[in-house]
Amino acid sequence: MLARTSKNSINLLKTAQTAATRIEQRRWLNLQEYQSKELLQKYGCTVQKFFVTDSKKDAQEKIKKFDHKEYVVKAQILAGGRGKGKFPTGRSDITGVLITQKKDDAAGSIEYMVGHKLITKQTPPEGVLVSKVMVAESVQIGRETYLAILMDRDSNGPVIVASPAGGVDIEEVAEKSPHLIFKEPIDISTGVTDEIALRLAEKLEFKGALKNKAAEEIKRLYKLFIAVDATQVEINPFVETTDNRVFCVDAKLNFDDSAAFRQKEIFAMDDHAEQDPRETEAEKFGLNYIGLDGNIACLVNGAGLAMATMDIIKLNGGEPANFLDVGGSVTEAQVYEAFRIITSDKQVKALLVNIFGGIVNCATIANGLIAAFKRMELKVPLIVRLEGTNVDAAKKLLKESNLPILTANNLDDAAKKAVASIK
């Protein structure tokens, strides 16, 4: 039973931790570290004192109010590995995380971070521009542990994953030392009881008065998890200090996109600064868009069909330029906006439309395609495969438009024609 639990824990960690697909990464709301700390603070969790700044001058004023032995300065980007990151245009001795005992050094380092691109193992090769920096009290860590609250399909609800081996790559711990990973399913109707919290604190090897402090932190973290509709609250490291305190030192939160209507304040924190502008634009019109690296653009209804379309393009020797799902209630206006967004990619050499009309009316798609083609004076080949509701009327509209639109009988035929059109 223990071996099975460990294996399940490893799989759970991999699902929650790793960026399994680019699509998942781009769809989730990700907060900067300082924003996550603000939420933790709001729900009574213990975090270091900190402030956020975008300039050396501002930092010099704010740090006067701090009186600590040591400070940590962290570039705020949505990527891990900042401590080993590099600023190609900054000072070679400054990474994305600086620890110093001098206020002047802490404030002075900001001009070498803000306005410069930071490259880490999780950023694009060109790096990510740093626009904000967090300066925090550096606590004296005695021991590091790991704690995460996640939504788990197998458990039909939340689970807490914990390990006394924190502060490191937790996937590596799960692979090499699975006996150090503990999984605790939570009954959502009762939540985290005192018994559960104390049991987890004991497994995390907190002792004496620290055990009770850690248990209280765990209960507060669960309260936060439920209140903000989180899908993940990860604290790594979850620490005890040399002066017998318990801190949430580093936090990563993910949220249920479907709960955006309930969590307007939280979702308003997303400034889209690190998001592809085309993705931001698509969201305005109710479209799901994700840019890829190929040259055959896809306009599809339904995420599953979109994935299948991208796969079959690759099977026929092509490369998809995007994932674009127009959804089931698409209008002619949305079809135009979808065309506009996907053709703004200069790499696009052909456009494949693949629609299965169940809820979607194929005639609506056809009218939208015709209007968009004329309005935009489309310069690349357009291949269209339609099937389902009003497909005959739609095909008639396309034919009578006298536009150079290639039609296809099935998805494989459409993919072959799209690939051939750019050769």
N, C-alpha and C positions, 0 to 999 in steps of 0.2 A: 504493500500500500504506500509506503514511504517513497519507493522508487517511482511509482506512478505519479504521486503528488509532486515530486521534484521535477519530473518530465513535464507535467502540466504547467508548473510554475515557469519553467524555461520557455515553453511555448507562449505563455501569457506575456512574459517579459519581451520576447521577440516581437510579438504583435504590437504591444504598446510602445516599445522603445524605438525599434528600428524604423527607418523611413522605407517601408516595404515597397511603396510605389510613389511615383512623383505625384500622381493624382491625389493620394491621401494627404501628402504634405501640403499641397496647395489648397485643399478644401477646408482644412481645419483652421480655426482662429488660434493664432499663437500670440501670446503676450510677451513683451520684453520682460526681462528678469525683474526690473524695478517695479513694473506693473503687477507682477505676481506677488511680490513682497508687499505691495500696498494692500492687496486683497487679503493676504495672510494676516497682516497687521489689523485690518478691519474686523476680522473674525477672532481676534484675541490670540493668535499664534505668535510665538516669540521669534522675532527676527532682529538682526543687528540694526542699530541706528544708521540711517543713510540719507543721502540727498542725491538728486539728479541735476545735471548741469550740461550746458553745451558750450561753455567758454571758460578759459583760464580765469578771467576777471571775476566772473560769477562764482567760481569755485573758491577763489581766494577769500571772498566775503563770507560764503556759507561755512567754510571749514573753520573759521574763527570761533564758531559756536560749539565746535567739537573739541573734546579734550581726552584723547585716547592715546595709548602707547603705540598703536600701529593702525595703519589704514590700508584698505584694499580699493583699488581703482579698477573698474571693469567696463570695457566697451560694451555698449548695448546693441547687439545684433541678434538675429534669430538663428544662431548657429552655435554648436558646441566646439570644444577645443580651443577656446579663446586664449587660454594660458600659454598655448604653444603656437599661437598665430603670429603672423608677421605683417608689418605695415611697409610695403615696398617704397612708399614715398615718405615715410616717417623715420624715426631714429631706429637703428638696427637693434638697439638694446632694450627697446620697449615693445612688449607684446600686448595682447588684448586684456591682460590682467597684470596689474602692478601692485606689489605689496611693499609698503615703505613705512618707516617710523617718523618720517619728516613731513610736516604739513606742506612745506614749499614744494617738495618733490611730488606730492600727491596732486596738488593744484597745477604745478608746472607740466606734468605729464599729459594733461588734457589737450594742450595745443598740438601734441603729436599723435593724438587719437582722432579727435573730432575733425571732420573734413577730409579724412584719409580712409582709404579702403583697407580693410582687414581681411587677410587670407587665412583660413583655417581648413582643416580636413573636411569640413561640412559646408563650405561656401563654394560658389562657382570659382573657376580658376582665376578670374579677374578680381575676386574678393567682393566684399560688401561695404558700402560707404557707412562710416560711423557718424551719426548725427547727435547722439547723446551718450553720456558717460555716467555711471553710478559710482559714488564715493561712499564707502561704508566703513563702519567700525570693524576692525579685524579682531575677532574673538580668539582667545587662546584655546585651541581645540585639544582636548585630552584624548578623545576617541571618536571615530566616525562610523555611523551606521547608515542603512538605506531604508526608506519607507515610501511606498507608493499605494495610492488608492485608485483602483481602475474599475471600469465596467467590463464584465467578463461574460461572454455569451454562454460558455459552458456552465457557469454558476447561476445564470439567469439573474444577474444583479451585480452589486459591487463586491470586490474582493480587496483585501489588503495584502500586498506582497512586501515582505520585510526581510532584511538580512543584517547580521551584525558586521558584515564586511562591506562597508559603505565608502563613499568618497572616491570610488574607482569605477571602471567600466563594469556595470552590473551584469551585462550579458556574458562577460568573461568569467565572472564569479559563478553565474548560473551554469556555464559549460564545464568549468574545471572543478567547482566545489558545490554541486547541487544540494548537498546536505545543509548548506548555509543559507538556502532560500526557503522561506516559510510563506505559505499561502493560507489566508483566513477568509473564507466566504462570509459575507455579512447579510443577515436577514434585513431587508430594507424596511420591514414593518417595525423592527425593534432597534435597529441601528447598532452603533458600537456601545456595548454595555461596559460597566466598570470591569467586569470579569474579563471580557475580551481585550480591553485596553491594557489591563495589567498583565495578561498572558503574553501579549505581543511585546510589551516593554521588557518582560523577563527574557523572551526569546532574543531580543535585541541586546541582552546582557547589561541592562541598566540595573543598578543595585541600590538598596537603601532608599533614602529620600528621592534619589534621582529616578527610581522606578515609578514613583507616584507622579513626578513631574512629567516624565515621558508619556505616561498613560493619559494625563490631562491634555498634552499636546496632540496625541493621537485622536482623542475625542473631538478636539477643536478642528482638527484637519478634516475629520469626517463631516462635521457640521458644515464647514466651508464647501466640501465636495458636493453635498446635497443641495445646499442653498443656491449655488451658482450654476447648477446643471453641468457639472464637470464630467468629462469622460476619463480624465486622469489628473491626479494631483501627485506629483513626484517630488520628494525631498531627498536630495543627494548632494551633500551629506546631511543627515539628521544627527546632530552631535551632542556630546556632553563636553563641557569645558573644564579646564583645570580648576576653575573656581566654583564647580558644582552647579552649573546651569545647563539647561537643555535648549538648543537653538535649531531653527530651520534655516540652515545657512544658504542653501541654493535651491530654488524652486522652479518647477516647470508645470504649467497648467494647460490642459486642453479642454475644450468645451463642446457640447452638443450643438451643432449648427441649427438643428431643428428647434432649439429653445431660444433662438435669437429674439423672438417676440417677447419673451419673458425677461431676458437679460440685456435690455437695450443699453443700459449704462456700461456693461462690460464690453459688448460688441462695438460700442462707440469708441473704445480705446484703440481699436485697430485703425492705424493711420495709413495702411497699405503702402508704407514707405518702401518695403522690400518685396512688394508684389509686382508681377508683370502688369503694366498699365492696361494691357488688353484684357486681362482677367478682371481687373477692377471695372473696366468699361462694360464688360459682358454682364457683370452682376447687376448693373443699373437697369438692364433690359430683361432680367430674369433668365439669362442664358448661362450655361455652365461651360466655361472655356478654360483650357489648359494648353499653353504653348509647348510644342515639342521641337525636335531638331530637323525634321524632314522637309519635303517639298510638295507633298500632296495633302492639301487641306481637306478636312472632313466636316460635313454638316449632317448630323444624324439626330434622330429622336429616340431617346432612351440610352442610359449608360451602358447596358449590356450590349446593345446593338453597336454602340460607338466603339466599345472594346473589340468586338468581333470585326468591325470594319477596319480598324487599325491593324489587327492581326492578319487579315486577308490581303491587305495592301503589302505588308511585309512578306507574306508567303509568295506574292507575285513579283517580288524583287524591288518594291518601292519602299519609301519611308514616309510615314504620316507626319504632317506638319503641326497637327493639333488634335485635341479632343474637344469636340463641341457638341453638346447635347441641347437641342432647342426645347425639349420637354414635350408634354402632351397637349398643352393648351396654346401652342404657338400661333401667332398672328402673322399677317403679311408684313406688318411693320417690323416684327422681330426677325423675320427672315432677311429683310434688308440689313438690319443692324448686324446680324450674324455674318452676312456677306462682307459688310464693311470692315468688321473686326478681323476676320480671318485673311482677307486680302491685303490688310495693312502690313502683313508679314512679307517682306521683300523676298524671302526664300521660296514662297509659294509659286509653283509652276503649273499646277493643275488643281481643280476643285471637284471633289466627289461628294455628291448628295445622295444619301442612302436613307430613305424614309419607309417605314412600315406603318401604314395608316390603320391604327386601331381607333384610338381616341382622336388622333390627328387626321384631318381631312386632306387627302392628297391634292385636291383642287386648290386648297388654301396655300399649300406649299408651292404648287405650280405657278399660281398668280404672283406669289411673293418672289419666286425665282425670276420670272419674266420682268417684273417691275425693277428688281435689283439689277438685273443684267443691263437693262436699258438706261437706268439712272446712273450706273457706275461706269458704263462702257467697259465691261469686263474684258481684260486683255489676255486671260489664260483660259485653257480648255475647261469646259464645264461638262461633267459626266453625271447623269442623273439616273438613279434607280428608284422607282416608286412601286409600292405594292399595298393593297388594302383598300380602305374606304375611298370611294369615288376615283379609283385609279384610272378608269377608262376616260372619264371627263378630264382628268389631269393630263393624261398623255395627249389628248386631243388639243388641249390648250397649248402645250409645249410645241406640238407639230404646227399648229396654225400661227404661232408667233413668228415663224420663219427665222428664228435666231439659231446660231450655230451651236446648238446644244446636243451633245451625244447622249442617247438614251441606252439603257442596258436592261437585259431581261432578268438578270439575277445579280447577286452580290459578287460572285466570282467574275462574271462578265464585266461588271462595273470596275472592279479592281484592275483587271487586265487592260481595259481601255484607258484607265487613268494612268497606269504605268507606261503604256505604249505612247500616250499623248505627249509625254515629256522626253521621249527618246528620239 
